[in-house]
Amino acid sequence: MNSGGLLIAGVGLYTIVAAWTDLRSHRIPNVLTVPAAFMGLAYHTLAPQGFGFFVSLAGLAVGLGLLFIPAALGGSGMGDVKLLTALGAWLGPKLVLAAFVLSALSAALLAAAVLTYFACTRGVSKTQAKFLHAGQPVRKPGQRGPARVVPFAVPVALSTWAVLGWLVVRAGM
């Protein structure tokens, strides 16, 4: 397997495991994210087709910066921050930003679809009680709020796979 294939396999596997873990336990543990970040830095430092250490580090910083403030304000979990941080180390700054933008758009579409489904099958008031903040104050970091409609690792994985697919098509792999 060439180093480009290693990148795609590594990132693909990481996002599958992260999405599955987030779906099952509603968390993305450090034991998954921290090694993935270090492996991304090592890959780009050592692989002949890698971006290089500093571009990988810049990607890590961009990934961290995208959700750090929303997480600090209670708008997302720290697992999501670490997921994007590790992805940044693998994808670099431009591609992690592209994956994030696609993730935000697909998360909105998935959430709208899930909310519409629940509203149609279980009623609007039950859907509001389960998923929406309807009159509740913004939660503090660490405080549990209403159930998430879609764990963010799922749209991140889907969007990352779209970015990886674009890389494959572009490189003619």
C-alpha positions in Angstrom: 0.0 0.0 0.0 1.4 3.4 -0.9 1.5 6.3 1.5 -1.6 7.9 0.0 -3.5 4.7 0.5 -2.2 4.6 4.1 -3.6 8.1 4.7 -7.0 7.2 3.3 -7.1 3.9 5.2 -6.0 5.5 8.5 -8.4 8.4 8.3 -11.2 6.2 7.1 -10.8 3.7 9.9 -10.4 6.5 12.5 -13.7 8.2 11.4 -15.6 4.9 11.3 -14.5 4.0 14.9 -15.2 7.6 16.1 -18.7 7.7 14.6 -19.6 4.2 15.9 -18.3 5.1 19.4 -20.2 8.4 19.4 -23.4 6.7 18.2 -23.1 3.9 20.9 -21.8 5.9 23.9 -22.3 9.5 23.0 -18.6 10.2 23.7 -15.4 10.0 21.8 -12.7 8.9 24.3 -9.1 10.2 24.5 -7.8 6.7 23.9 -9.1 7.1 20.4 -8.4 10.8 19.6 -5.0 11.4 21.2 -3.2 8.5 19.4 -4.9 9.4 16.1 -3.5 13.0 16.4 0.0 11.7 17.1 -0.2 9.2 14.2 -1.3 11.9 11.8 1.7 14.1 12.9 4.0 11.1 12.5 2.6 10.1 9.2 3.1 13.5 7.6 6.6 13.8 9.1 7.8 10.4 7.9 5.8 9.5 4.7 7.3 10.5 1.4 4.0 12.0 0.2 3.2 13.6 3.6 2.5 17.3 4.0 5.4 17.7 6.5 5.3 18.1 10.3 4.5 21.9 10.3 1.6 21.6 7.8 0.2 18.7 9.9 0.6 20.8 13.1 -1.2 23.7 11.4 -4.0 21.3 10.5 -4.1 20.1 14.1 -4.4 23.8 15.3 -7.1 24.5 12.8 -9.1 21.4 13.9 -8.7 22.4 17.5 -9.8 26.0 16.8 -12.9 25.2 14.9 -14.9 23.9 17.9 -12.9 24.9 21.0 -14.9 28.1 21.7 -18.3 26.5 21.0 -17.3 23.6 23.3 -16.1 26.0 26.0 -19.5 27.7 25.8 -21.3 24.3 26.1 -22.4 24.1 22.5 -20.5 20.9 21.7 -18.6 18.2 23.5 -14.8 18.1 23.9 -14.8 14.7 22.1 -15.9 16.6 19.0 -13.1 19.1 19.5 -10.5 16.3 19.8 -12.0 14.4 16.8 -11.4 17.5 14.6 -8.0 18.1 16.2 -6.8 14.6 15.2 -8.4 14.9 11.8 -6.6 18.2 11.3 -3.3 16.4 11.9 -4.2 13.9 9.2 -5.8 16.2 6.7 -4.0 19.5 7.1 -5.5 22.9 7.5 -7.4 23.2 4.2 -8.9 19.8 4.1 -10.0 19.8 7.7 -11.7 23.1 7.1 -13.4 21.6 4.1 -14.5 18.5 6.1 -15.8 20.8 8.9 -17.9 22.9 6.6 -19.3 19.8 4.9 -19.9 18.4 8.4 -21.8 21.4 9.6 -24.0 21.3 6.5 -24.7 17.6 6.7 -25.3 17.8 10.4 -28.0 20.4 9.8 -29.6 18.3 7.1 -29.4 15.1 9.2 -30.9 16.9 12.2 -33.7 18.4 10.2 -34.5 14.9 8.7 -34.5 13.2 12.1 -36.6 16.0 13.7 -39.1 15.8 10.9 -39.3 12.0 11.2 -39.8 12.2 14.9 -42.4 15.0 14.6 -44.3 13.0 12.0 -44.2 9.7 13.9 -44.3 10.7 17.6 -45.8 14.2 17.5 -44.4 17.7 17.8 -44.7 18.1 21.6 -42.8 14.8 22.3 -40.1 15.8 19.7 -39.7 19.2 21.4 -39.4 17.6 24.8 -36.8 15.1 23.7 -34.6 17.2 21.5 -35.2 20.9 21.7 -34.2 23.4 24.4 -37.7 25.0 24.2 -37.4 27.8 26.8 -34.5 26.2 28.7 -31.4 28.2 29.5 -28.2 27.5 27.6 -26.4 24.6 29.5 -23.1 25.0 31.2 -20.1 23.0 30.1 -20.3 19.5 31.5 -24.1 19.8 32.1 -26.3 17.4 30.3 -29.0 18.9 28.1 -31.7 17.4 25.8 -30.6 14.4 23.7 -28.6 15.2 20.6 -30.4 14.7 17.4 -27.4 13.3 15.6 -24.0 12.7 17.2 -21.5 15.1 15.4 -19.0 12.3 14.7 -21.5 10.9 12.1 -21.6 13.9 9.8 -17.9 14.4 10.4 -17.2 10.9 9.2 -19.5 11.2 6.2 -17.9 14.6 5.2 -14.4 13.3 5.7 -15.1 10.4 3.4 -16.4 12.8 0.8 -13.1 14.8 1.2 -11.1 11.5 0.9 -13.1 10.5 -2.2 -12.3 13.9 -3.7 -8.6 13.2 -3.0 -8.8 9.8 -4.6 -10.4 11.2 -7.8 -8.0 14.1 -7.9 -5.0 11.9 -7.5 -6.3 9.3 -10.0 -5.8 6.5 -7.4 
